């Protein structure tokens, strides 16, 4: 309610359309985010079979290669590394190759086979994209399964 110069109360019309639009957009956003977070742990993804792999014609000589085992262990240069060692290694690699925006130019090659659950690959990716590391160039390779 507003008062005019003479002190009379004037009734004003409220346009509710913008408020209703905002409520619908917030509702849509909430439903979308809820659906995306529900699909967070996807375990049914299988990496491609080695028969379809092509050799890397132009490998980057400075890329970091991290092997992921089915138990979730990481191997770098023949050494088994835990999470803390991988974080330190990624941080060191990122610091050596930062551009003007603070993003690392280093490529990380993740090697795994179809027996490795996706949650271990996802964990490694989440380590790479941490705020202080910022390695966004991630490529994937596969190792053949040796049948005995």
For each residue, the residues with C-beta under 8 A, 3 or more apart:
1: 9 10 11 12
2: 9 10 12
3: 7 8 9 10
4: 7 8 10
5:
6:
7: 3 4
8: 3 4
9: 1 2 3
10: 1 2 3 4
11: 1
12: 1 2
13:
14:
15: 18
16: 19 20
17: 20 21
18: 15 21 22
19: 16 22 23
20: 16 17 23 24
21: 17 18 24 25
22: 18 19 25 26
23: 19 20 26 27
24: 20 21 27 28
25: 21 22 28 29
26: 22 23 29 30
27: 23 24 30 31
28: 24 25 31 32
29: 25 26 32 33
30: 26 27 33 34
31: 27 28 34 35
32: 28 29 35 36
33: 29 30 36 37
34: 30 31 37 38
35: 31 32 38 39
36: 32 33 39 40
37: 33 34 40
38: 34 35
39: 35 36 42
40: 36 37
41: 119
42: 39 45 118
43: 117 118 119
44:
45: 42 118
46: 114
47: 112 113 114 116 140 142
48: 52 53 114 142
49: 52 114 142
50: 53 113 142 143 144 145
51:
52: 48 49
53: 48 50 141 142
54: 57
55:
56: 59 141
57: 54
58:
59: 56 63
60: 63 107
61:
62: 97 106 107
63: 59 60 106 107 108 109 139
64: 76 89 90 93 106 107 108 109
65: 76 77 108 109 111
66: 74 75 76 86 108 109 110 111 124
67: 74 75 76 111 112 143
68: 72 73 74 75 110 111 112 116 120 121 124
69: 72 73 74 75 112 116 120
70: 113 115 116 117 120
71:
72: 68 69 117 119 120 123
73: 68 69 80 81
74: 66 67 68 69 80 81 82 85 86 124
75: 66 67 68 69 78 79 80 81
76: 64 65 66 67 79 81 85 86 89
77: 65
78: 75
79: 75 76
80: 73 74 75
81: 73 74 75 76 85 86 89
82: 74 85 86
83: 86 87 127
84: 87 88
85: 74 76 81 82 88 89
86: 66 74 76 81 82 83 89 90 124 127
87: 83 84 90 91 127 130 133
88: 84 85 91 92
89: 64 76 81 85 86 92 93
90: 64 86 87 93 94 108 127 128 130 133 135
91: 87 88 94 95 132 133
92: 88 89 95 96
93: 64 89 90 96 97 104 106 108 135
94: 90 91 97 98 104 106 132 133 134 135
95: 91 92 98
96: 92 93 106
97: 62 93 94 104 105 106
98: 94 95 102 103 104 105 134
99: 102 103 104 105
100:
101:
102: 98 99 134
103: 98 99 134 136
104: 93 94 97 98 99 133 134 135 136 137
105: 97 98 99 137
106: 62 63 64 93 94 96 97 135 137
107: 60 62 63 64 137 138 139
108: 63 64 65 66 90 93 128 135 137 138 139
109: 63 64 65 66 139 140 141
110: 66 68 121 124 125 138 139 140 141
111: 65 66 67 68 140 141 142 143
112: 47 67 68 69 116 120 121 140 142 143
113: 47 50 70 116 142 143 144 145
114: 46 47 48 49 142 145
115: 70 145
116: 47 68 69 70 112 113 120 121
117: 43 70 72 120 121
118: 42 43 45 121 122
119: 41 43 72 122 123
120: 68 69 70 72 112 116 117 123 124
121: 68 110 112 116 117 118 124 125 140
122: 118 119 125 126
123: 72 119 120 126 127
124: 66 68 74 86 110 120 121 127 128
125: 110 121 122 128 129 138
126: 122 123 129 130
127: 83 86 87 90 123 124 130 133
128: 90 108 124 125 133 135 136 138
129: 125 126 133 134 135 136
130: 87 90 126 127 133 134
131: 134
132: 91 94
133: 87 90 91 94 104 127 128 129 130
134: 94 98 102 103 104 129 130 131
135: 90 93 94 104 106 108 128 129 138
136: 103 104 128 129
137: 104 105 106 107 108
138: 107 108 110 125 128 135
139: 63 107 108 109 110
140: 47 109 110 111 112 121
141: 53 56 109 110 111
142: 47 48 49 50 53 111 112 113 114
143: 50 67 111 112 113
144: 50 113
145: 50 113 114 115
146:
147:
148:
